[in-house]
């Protein structure tokens, strides 16, 4: 079976290799690049799609309305998003299949749905990576710098009781490991300085338990030695003002939720689940996510894991077995758009959170 084969070959080791809404009432939410997503999928009646990151359901709704008679499997690891998917299933009877779980849990979940546990069955798969607006807007989830709350960051909430929260990680982690997390997952140049400040605060003051405490520690340690005192903001890659703790929060969130490994697994599943000619659309919000996607689409993959080394640094003098070389050279994807697409100026003006989005679209080859 497909699932046995996938589980036996996928090694989830990307870290080593590369790199307040309490009710289930749908909050105000804008799906990023929904128009472009529908355009690439060209949904038709009777087609079946997977929305791997349901969130508030904006992309799923757009697909359902664009193609009456189509069906969407709505997957999400967040219990709140799952409840919203169940509500949408009532609104579109027989056309939405809500599933609660991570990408790596999808094979087992599909076995519970009659007729869906089949290789090359789906017409389209959508990924909208990162946190949803719902998670950022709810202070108690601990994702947002602008809202003080418990330092949680678990996308699964309490669904997985053994999963460590961000506060648990900072209470136990050793300084060298924290430096590595901040540097790899947050691309933070001041990783050593921030890690030392966090560990010192843990031993000399108290356990770090809230988002405001963590943000304050990062801002304070980066202000040391600066002329004119402290500062709370610096420029990101697009020269926009960003809080100095933004990269630290990103790194912890990715680590707590094992996001890059899940993305890599999801890309492997997409290759097996899509039928020939099926469409894949991904929306990423930072380079770590987009790099994994790009390397899968270009075939720069070793043992089903996105290679840690950029293609230009690969040695062509290395010897490989014939079967391995043939598998590496056989293309699985044809990219529809040569370069990534970004939101229009109009969309960014209406939804500022879309400004970092990068969309890729590809067709599954035989």
Rosetta blueprint (number, residue, H / E / L):
1 X L
2 X H
3 X H
4 X H
5 X H
6 X H
7 X H
8 X H
9 X H
10 X L
11 X L
12 X L
13 X L
14 X H
15 X H
16 X H
17 X H
18 X L
19 X L
20 X L
21 X L
22 X L
23 X L
24 X L
25 X L
26 X L
27 X L
28 X L
29 X L
30 X L
31 X L
32 X L
33 X L
34 X H
35 X H
36 X H
37 X H
38 X H
39 X H
40 X H
41 X H
42 X L
43 X L
44 X L
45 X L
46 X L
47 X L
48 X E
49 X E
50 X E
51 X E
52 X L
53 X L
54 X L
55 X L
56 X L
57 X L
58 X H
59 X H
60 X H
61 X H
62 X H
63 X H
64 X H
65 X H
66 X H
67 X L
68 X L
69 X L
70 X L
71 X E
72 X E
73 X E
74 X E
75 X E
76 X E
77 X L
78 X L
79 X H
80 X H
81 X H
82 X H
83 X H
84 X H
85 X H
86 X H
87 X H
88 X H
89 X H
90 X H
91 X H
92 X L
93 X L
94 X L
95 X L
96 X E
97 X E
98 X E
99 X E
100 X E
101 X L
102 X L
103 X H
104 X H
105 X H
106 X H
107 X H
108 X H
109 X H
110 X H
111 X L
112 X L
113 X L
114 X L
115 X L
116 X L
117 X L
118 X L
119 X L
120 X L
121 X L
122 X E
123 X E
124 X E
125 X E
126 X E
127 X E
128 X E
129 X L
130 X L
131 X L
132 X L
133 X H
134 X H
135 X H
136 X H
137 X H
138 X L
139 X H
140 X H
141 X H
142 X L
143 X L
144 X L
145 X L
146 X L
147 X L
148 X L
149 X L
150 X E
151 X L
152 X L
153 X L
154 X L
155 X L
156 X L
157 X L
158 X L
159 X L
160 X L
161 X L
162 X L
163 X L
164 X L
165 X L
166 X H
167 X H
168 X H
169 X H
170 X H
171 X H
172 X H
173 X L
174 X L
175 X H
176 X H
177 X H
178 X H
179 X H
180 X H
181 X H
182 X H
183 X H
184 X H
185 X H
186 X L
187 X L
188 X L
189 X L
190 X L
191 X H
192 X H
193 X H
194 X H
195 X H
196 X H
197 X H
198 X H
199 X H
200 X H
201 X H
202 X H
203 X H
204 X H
205 X L
206 X L
207 X L
208 X L
209 X L
210 X E
211 X H
212 X H
213 X H
214 X H
215 X H
216 X H
217 X H
218 X H
219 X H
220 X H
221 X H
222 X H
223 X H
224 X L
225 X L
226 X L
227 X L
228 X L
229 X L
230 X L
231 X L
232 X L
233 X E
234 X E
235 X E
236 X L
237 X L
238 X L
239 X L
240 X L
241 X E
242 X E
243 X E
244 X L
245 X L
246 X H
247 X H
248 X H
249 X H
250 X H
251 X H
252 X H
253 X H
254 X H
255 X H
256 X H
257 X H
258 X L
259 X H
260 X H
261 X H
262 X H
263 X H
264 X H
265 X H
266 X H
267 X H
268 X H
269 X H
270 X H
271 X H
272 X H
273 X H
274 X E
275 X E
276 X E
277 X E
278 X E
279 X E
280 X E
281 X E
282 X E
283 X E
284 X E
285 X L
286 X L
287 X H
288 X H
289 X H
290 X H
291 X H
292 X H
293 X H
294 X H
295 X H
296 X H
297 X H
298 X L
299 X L
300 X L
301 X E
302 X E
303 X L
304 X L
305 X E
306 X E
307 X L
308 X L
309 X L
310 X L
311 X H
312 X H
313 X H
314 X L
315 X L
316 X L
317 X L
318 X L
319 X L
320 X L
321 X L
322 X H
323 X H
324 X H
325 X H
326 X H
327 X H
328 X H
329 X H
330 X L
331 X L
332 X L
333 X E
334 X E
335 X E
336 X L
337 X L
338 X L
339 X L
340 X L
341 X E
342 X L
343 X L
344 X L
345 X H
346 X H
347 X H
348 X H
349 X H
350 X H
351 X L
352 X H
353 X H
354 X H
355 X L
356 X L
357 X L
358 X E
359 X E
360 X E
361 X E
362 X E
363 X E
364 X E
365 X L
366 X L
